[in-house]
Amino acid sequence: MELGVNIDHIATLRNARGGDFPSPVHAAFAVLNAGASNVTCHLREDRRHIRDNDVKIISELTKRLNLEMSAEEDIVRIALDIMPKSITIVPERRKELTTEGGLDVAGDVKRYRDITGKFKFKSLGSVASAFIEPDLRQVEAAKEAGFDFIEIHTGKYADKTGTEDGAKELKKIKEAAAYALEIGLKVNAGHGLDYKNIYDVALTGDFREFNIGYSIVSKAVFCGLEAAVKEMLGIIKAVELVKFKNRLEKNS
């Protein structure tokens, strides 16, 4: 299991003063040096945090950009121009503070198949992911639309961690991840995950990567960005060891 770090909130802090510091590009190198597998940026329609030049420079210099994006034509054109390592298509509403739910792939499979097809035609090296709710219908639609990955939206679980509803959401995540693997999709997860609630999610399935931003950037205020990333990575690796031990005991 790997860790992708969303650095949108570094850009939010920069934009609050209207200058160039702190630099998202600097942040990208800091999280990669700390062991993250990629840098995630969400290029929103209103450019409230990450800007066009940020994603262009990060993609060119690191070759490890995961671009979160809407399916709007102008954003798709930008993504096709820079061709990041991976794209993650997410729903987007201008008034939301953060992404509030998963993409309705099942509602327009053809539209998303057209987008994934454009990326695969241009580069065999780029992969496409759909950010969806842990819903078997959406998982199946993502496969039909040509996505390589799904990223399961863990926000509802994160909001209800430690409650009966939280346990129900965790069960949905587990079932969606298992079904995705069964039909040939790779599985990531993210949204609302922090240094406590990630344990149970990580134990539920065979995830490739967790994409986490807000909790890491918030912790970095007190201990620094590289230290915050390394601490989260340490948790993920510890869970990996537990899962490995469980497999050994099951097979013995």
C-alpha positions in Angstrom: 0.0 0.0 0.0 1.2 3.4 -0.9 0.4 7.0 -0.1 -0.5 9.9 -2.4 -0.5 13.3 -0.7 -2.9 16.0 -1.8 -1.2 19.5 -1.6 -4.2 21.6 -2.4 -4.2 23.3 1.0 -0.6 24.4 0.5 -1.9 26.4 -2.5 -4.8 27.7 -0.3 -2.3 29.1 2.1 -0.3 30.7 -0.7 -3.3 32.3 -2.3 -4.4 33.8 1.1 -1.6 36.3 0.8 -1.5 36.5 -3.0 2.2 35.7 -3.3 4.3 32.8 -4.3 5.0 31.2 -0.8 4.5 28.5 0.3 5.1 27.0 -3.1 3.1 23.9 -4.1 6.0 22.8 -6.3 8.3 22.9 -3.2 5.6 20.9 -1.3 5.5 18.3 -4.1 9.2 17.6 -3.7 8.9 17.6 0.1 6.2 14.9 0.1 8.0 12.8 -2.5 11.3 13.0 -0.6 9.4 11.8 2.5 8.3 8.6 0.6 4.9 9.5 -1.0 4.2 7.6 -4.2 2.6 10.6 -5.9 1.5 14.2 -5.5 -2.3 14.9 -5.9 -3.6 18.2 -7.0 -7.2 19.2 -7.8 -7.5 21.7 -10.6 -10.9 23.2 -9.9 -12.9 25.2 -12.3 -12.7 28.3 -10.1 -8.9 27.8 -9.4 -9.5 28.4 -5.7 -6.2 26.8 -4.8 -4.2 24.9 -7.4 -3.5 26.8 -10.6 -2.8 25.7 -14.2 0.9 26.6 -13.9 1.2 24.5 -10.6 0.1 21.3 -12.3 2.1 22.0 -15.4 5.4 22.5 -13.4 4.7 19.6 -11.0 3.9 17.2 -13.8 7.0 18.2 -15.8 9.5 18.1 -12.9 8.3 15.1 -10.9 6.4 12.9 -13.5 4.4 11.7 -10.5 1.3 13.9 -10.6 -2.1 12.5 -9.9 -4.5 15.2 -11.3 -7.9 15.3 -9.7 -10.3 16.9 -12.2 -13.8 17.4 -13.3 -15.0 16.0 -16.6 -15.6 19.5 -18.1 -14.1 20.0 -21.5 -11.6 22.8 -20.7 -10.2 20.8 -17.8 -9.9 17.7 -19.9 -8.0 19.7 -22.5 -5.5 20.9 -19.9 -5.0 17.4 -18.6 -4.5 16.0 -22.2 -1.9 18.8 -22.7 0.2 18.0 -19.7 -0.5 14.2 -19.5 0.1 13.6 -15.8 1.0 10.2 -14.5 -2.6 9.6 -13.5 -6.0 11.4 -13.6 -8.8 11.0 -11.1 -12.2 12.2 -12.3 -14.2 13.7 -9.5 -17.6 15.4 -9.2 -17.4 19.2 -8.7 -19.7 21.8 -7.4 -18.5 25.4 -7.2 -20.1 26.1 -3.8 -18.7 23.0 -2.0 -15.8 23.4 0.4 -14.4 20.0 -0.5 -15.6 17.2 -2.7 -18.8 16.0 -1.2 -19.5 12.7 -2.8 -18.6 10.2 -5.5 -18.9 10.5 -9.3 -22.0 9.2 -10.9 -20.3 7.1 -13.6 -23.4 4.9 -14.1 -25.4 8.0 -15.0 -23.2 8.7 -18.1 -20.9 5.8 -19.0 -20.4 7.0 -22.5 -19.1 10.4 -21.5 -16.5 8.9 -19.2 -15.6 6.2 -21.7 -14.8 9.0 -24.2 -12.5 10.7 -21.7 -10.6 7.6 -20.7 -10.3 6.6 -24.3 -8.6 9.9 -25.2 -6.0 9.4 -22.5 -5.3 5.9 -23.4 -5.0 6.8 -27.1 -2.5 9.5 -26.3 -0.4 7.6 -23.8 -0.2 4.0 -22.7 1.6 5.1 -19.6 -1.2 7.2 -18.0 -3.9 5.7 -15.9 -7.4 6.9 -15.2 -9.3 6.6 -11.9 -13.0 7.3 -11.0 -13.7 8.7 -7.6 -16.8 6.9 -6.6 -19.0 5.9 -3.6 -18.6 2.4 -2.3 -21.5 1.3 -4.5 -21.4 -1.9 -6.6 -23.3 -0.3 -9.4 -20.8 2.5 -9.7 -17.9 0.0 -9.5 -19.3 -1.9 -12.4 -19.9 1.3 -14.4 -16.3 2.4 -13.8 -15.1 -0.9 -15.4 -17.5 -0.4 -18.3 -16.3 3.2 -18.8 -12.7 2.1 -19.2 -11.2 3.3 -15.9 -8.1 1.5 -14.7 -8.7 2.3 -11.0 -11.4 3.4 -8.7 -10.8 5.6 -5.7 -13.4 4.8 -3.1 -14.8 7.9 -1.4 -14.3 7.3 2.3 -15.8 10.6 3.5 -19.1 9.1 4.9 -17.1 6.6 6.9 -14.7 9.3 8.2 -17.6 11.4 9.4 -19.1 8.5 11.3 -16.0 6.7 12.6 -16.7 4.8 15.8 -20.5 4.6 15.3 -22.9 2.0 14.1 -23.3 3.9 10.9 -19.5 4.1 10.6 -19.4 0.3 10.7 -22.0 0.1 8.0 -20.0 2.4 5.8 -16.8 0.4 6.4 -18.7 -2.8 5.3 -19.7 -1.0 2.1 -16.0 0.0 1.5 -14.9 -3.6 2.0 -17.5 -5.0 -0.4 -16.9 -2.4 -3.1 -13.1 -2.9 -3.0 -13.5 -6.7 -3.2 -15.9 -6.5 -6.1 -13.6 -4.0 -8.0 -10.7 -6.4 -7.7 -12.9 -9.3 -8.8 -13.7 -7.5 -12.1 -10.2 -6.4 -12.8 -10.0 -2.9 -11.3 -7.3 -1.6 -9.0 -8.5 0.2 -5.9 -7.4 3.4 -4.1 -9.2 5.1 -1.3 -9.4 8.6 0.1 -11.3 11.6 1.6 -11.5 12.4 5.3 -8.8 9.9 6.3 -6.6 10.9 9.2 -4.0 9.4 11.5 -6.7 7.5 13.5 -9.4 6.4 11.1 -7.1 5.1 8.4 -6.4 1.9 10.4 -9.8 0.2 9.9 -10.0 1.2 6.3 -6.6 -0.1 5.5 -7.4 -3.4 7.1 -10.6 -3.9 5.0 -9.1 -4.6 1.5 -6.2 -4.8 -0.9 -5.8 -1.1 -1.6 -3.0 0.2 -3.9 -2.9 3.7 -2.5 -4.5 6.1 -0.1 -4.9 9.7 -1.1 -4.8 12.0 1.9 -4.3 15.8 2.1 -6.0 17.8 4.8 -5.0 15.8 7.9 -1.4 15.7 6.7 -1.1 19.4 5.9 -2.8 20.2 9.2 -0.3 18.1 11.2 2.5 19.6 9.2 1.7 23.0 10.8 3.2 21.6 14.0 5.8 19.1 12.9 6.7 19.9 9.3 5.5 18.4 6.0 8.1 15.6 5.6 7.6 14.5 9.2 3.8 14.5 8.8 4.0 12.4 5.6 6.5 9.9 7.2 4.2 9.4 10.2 1.2 8.6 7.9 3.4 6.2 5.9 4.5 4.5 9.1 0.9 3.8 9.9 0.2 2.4 6.5 3.3 0.1 6.7 2.3 -1.0 10.1 -1.1 -2.1 8.8 0.7 -3.9 6.0 2.7 -5.9 8.5 -0.5 -6.8 10.4 -2.2 -8.0 7.2 0.9 -10.0 6.2 1.0 -11.7 9.6 -2.7 -12.5 9.3 -2.2 -14.1 5.9 0.6 -16.2 7.3 -1.5 -17.4 10.2 -4.4 -18.2 7.9 -2.2 -20.3 5.6 -0.3 -22.1 8.3 
